[in-house]
Amino acid sequence: MRVRADRDRCCGSGNCVMTAPELFDQDDAEGLVLVREPEAPPALHDRARQAAELCPAAAIQLDAD
């Protein structure tokens, strides 16, 4: 699963980081999303989906393999 994030849409809520810290982080300057792992391993697919669903700005996109 490919993980992408639109930093222009991100509002810095941090839901993605709290849900899947293996996949997401926030930058120190603006608090916006950073994708740590652009190819989510199968064990993290459910958490990636949950992070995308919880994002209030709909800034996370997931592409199935």
Residue pairs with C-beta under 8 A, 6 or more apart in sequence:
1 39
1 40
1 42
1 45
1 48
1 62
1 63
1 64
1 65
2 38
2 39
2 40
2 62
2 63
2 65
3 23
3 35
3 37
3 38
3 39
3 40
3 48
3 60
3 61
3 62
4 35
4 38
4 60
4 61
4 62
4 63
5 16
5 24
5 33
5 34
5 35
5 59
5 60
5 61
6 59
6 60
6 61
7 32
7 33
7 59
9 57
9 58
9 59
10 32
10 33
10 57
10 59
11 56
11 57
11 59
12 26
12 30
12 31
12 32
12 33
13 55
13 56
13 57
14 26
14 31
15 51
15 54
15 55
15 56
16 23
16 24
16 33
16 51
16 52
16 54
16 55
16 60
17 24
17 25
17 26
17 33
19 47
19 50
19 51
19 54
20 44
20 47
20 48
20 50
20 51
22 36
22 37
22 44
22 47
23 35
23 36
23 37
23 40
23 44
23 47
23 48
23 51
24 33
24 34
24 35
24 36
24 51
24 60
25 33
25 34
25 36
26 32
26 33
26 34
27 34
33 59
33 60
37 44
40 48
40 62
48 60
48 62
49 62
51 60
52 58
52 60
52 61
52 62
